[in-house]
Amino acid sequence: MAIEAPDQILDKATAAAKLAREAADILQSSADQLGDAAAGLAHAASGGAIDPFVFRLAIFALAVFVGYYVVWSVTPALHTPLMSVTNAISSVIVVGALLSVGVDASIPGDDGPLWARVFGFIALVLASVNIFGGFLVTERMLSMYKKKG
């Protein structure tokens, strides 16, 4: 068995990478076509219009299921880093809620829809509780690893 030169190995690796890229492109175009077909089927089945509320509700339902399975499959060793990420996400929610609560009206004399401000306030309160509770739980978890005495 002959040992190949580095140039030959590099050429073979480049050719393999090129083939892999072409296969990935073919698979991506097939997935795009399948997605377009599914969207066309949903469009035709709904008579040409899908209510945005139903679309957003479906996304919310999927997010609930994914979140449930992700959270319950976390090992205890990952709890503290996960809480830190959760606190970071909640801080982004706080920013969005503040924008919703303090929305400026594009129409003079109108402070924006009341329901948007109410939901923004509720989101602000819940995200703040989540951040505060996350810091408390993280502190308690970290105190378990400190030496006593």
C-alpha positions as CSV (number, residue, x, y, z in Angstrom):
1,M,0.0,0.0,0.0
2,A,1.5,3.3,-1.1
3,I,1.5,6.4,1.0
4,E,-0.2,9.3,-0.7
5,A,1.4,12.7,-1.0
6,P,-0.2,15.6,0.9
7,D,-1.2,17.2,-2.3
8,Q,-3.2,14.1,-3.3
9,I,-4.9,13.9,0.1
10,L,-5.8,17.6,-0.1
11,D,-7.2,17.1,-3.6
12,K,-9.3,14.2,-2.4
13,A,-10.5,16.1,0.6
14,T,-11.4,19.1,-1.6
15,A,-13.3,16.8,-4.0
16,A,-15.2,15.2,-1.1
17,A,-16.1,18.6,0.4
18,K,-17.3,19.7,-3.0
19,L,-19.5,16.6,-3.4
20,A,-20.9,17.1,0.1
21,R,-21.7,20.7,-0.7
22,E,-23.5,19.8,-3.9
23,A,-25.4,17.1,-2.0
24,A,-26.4,19.7,0.7
25,D,-27.5,22.1,-2.0
26,I,-29.6,19.4,-3.6
27,L,-31.2,18.5,-0.3
28,Q,-31.8,22.2,0.5
29,S,-33.6,22.8,-2.8
30,S,-35.7,19.6,-2.3
31,A,-36.7,20.8,1.2
32,D,-37.5,24.3,-0.2
33,Q,-39.7,22.7,-2.9
34,L,-41.4,20.5,-0.3
35,G,-42.0,23.5,1.9
36,D,-43.4,25.5,-1.1
37,A,-45.7,22.6,-1.9
38,A,-46.9,22.4,1.7
39,A,-47.5,26.1,1.8
40,G,-49.4,25.9,-1.5
41,L,-51.5,23.0,-0.2
42,A,-52.3,25.0,3.0
43,H,-53.2,28.0,0.9
44,A,-55.5,26.1,-1.3
45,A,-57.1,24.2,1.6
46,S,-57.9,27.4,3.4
47,G,-59.6,29.0,0.4
48,G,-56.6,31.3,-0.2
49,A,-56.4,33.0,3.2
50,I,-55.0,31.8,6.6
51,D,-56.0,34.0,9.5
52,P,-52.9,35.5,11.1
53,F,-54.3,34.7,14.6
54,V,-54.5,31.0,13.8
55,F,-51.0,31.1,12.3
56,R,-49.6,32.8,15.5
57,L,-51.6,30.4,17.7
58,A,-50.1,27.4,16.0
59,I,-46.6,28.8,16.5
60,F,-47.4,29.4,20.1
61,A,-48.7,25.9,20.6
62,L,-45.5,24.4,19.0
63,A,-43.3,26.6,21.2
64,V,-45.2,25.3,24.3
65,F,-44.5,21.7,23.3
66,V,-40.9,22.3,22.4
67,G,-40.3,24.3,25.6
68,Y,-41.8,21.6,27.7
69,Y,-39.7,18.9,26.3
70,V,-36.5,21.0,26.4
71,V,-37.0,22.1,30.0
72,W,-37.8,18.7,31.4
73,S,-34.8,17.0,29.7
74,V,-32.2,19.4,31.3
75,T,-29.8,17.7,33.7
76,P,-29.3,19.3,37.1
77,A,-25.7,20.1,36.2
78,L,-26.9,22.5,33.4
79,H,-29.5,24.2,35.6
80,T,-27.3,27.2,36.6
81,P,-26.1,28.1,33.1
82,L,-29.6,27.6,31.8
83,M,-31.0,30.0,34.4
84,S,-28.4,32.6,33.3
85,V,-29.6,32.3,29.7
86,T,-33.2,32.5,30.9
87,N,-32.4,35.7,32.7
88,A,-30.8,37.1,29.6
89,I,-33.9,36.3,27.5
90,S,-36.2,37.8,30.2
91,S,-34.2,41.0,30.1
92,V,-34.9,41.2,26.3
93,I,-38.6,40.6,27.1
94,V,-38.4,43.5,29.7
95,V,-37.1,45.8,27.0
96,G,-40.0,44.8,24.6
97,A,-42.6,45.2,27.4
98,L,-41.3,48.6,28.2
99,L,-41.6,49.6,24.6
100,S,-45.1,48.3,24.6
101,V,-46.1,50.1,27.8
102,G,-44.6,53.4,26.8
103,V,-45.7,53.3,23.1
104,D,-45.9,56.6,21.5
105,A,-48.9,57.2,19.3
106,S,-48.5,58.0,15.7
107,I,-51.8,59.8,15.9
108,P,-51.6,62.9,18.0
109,G,-53.7,62.6,21.2
110,D,-53.8,58.8,21.0
111,D,-51.6,56.8,23.4
112,G,-51.9,53.6,21.5
113,P,-54.3,50.7,22.1
114,L,-55.1,50.1,25.7
115,W,-54.8,46.3,25.4
116,A,-51.3,46.6,24.1
117,R,-50.3,48.7,27.1
118,V,-52.0,46.2,29.5
119,F,-50.4,43.2,28.0
120,G,-47.0,45.0,28.0
121,F,-47.4,45.8,31.7
122,I,-48.3,42.1,32.4
123,A,-45.3,41.0,30.4
124,L,-43.1,43.5,32.3
125,V,-44.3,42.2,35.7
126,L,-43.9,38.5,34.8
127,A,-40.5,38.9,33.2
128,S,-39.3,40.9,36.2
129,V,-40.5,38.2,38.6
130,N,-38.8,35.6,36.4
131,I,-35.5,37.5,36.5
132,F,-35.6,38.0,40.3
133,G,-36.5,34.4,40.9
134,G,-33.8,33.2,38.5
135,F,-31.2,35.1,40.4
136,L,-32.4,33.7,43.7
137,V,-32.4,30.1,42.4
138,T,-29.0,30.6,40.8
139,E,-27.6,32.0,44.1
140,R,-29.0,29.0,46.0
141,M,-27.6,26.5,43.5
142,L,-24.1,28.2,43.7
143,S,-24.2,28.2,47.5
144,M,-24.6,24.4,47.4
145,Y,-21.1,24.1,45.9
146,K,-19.4,26.4,48.4
147,K,-17.3,24.9,51.2
148,K,-18.9,25.2,54.6
149,G,-16.8,26.4,57.5
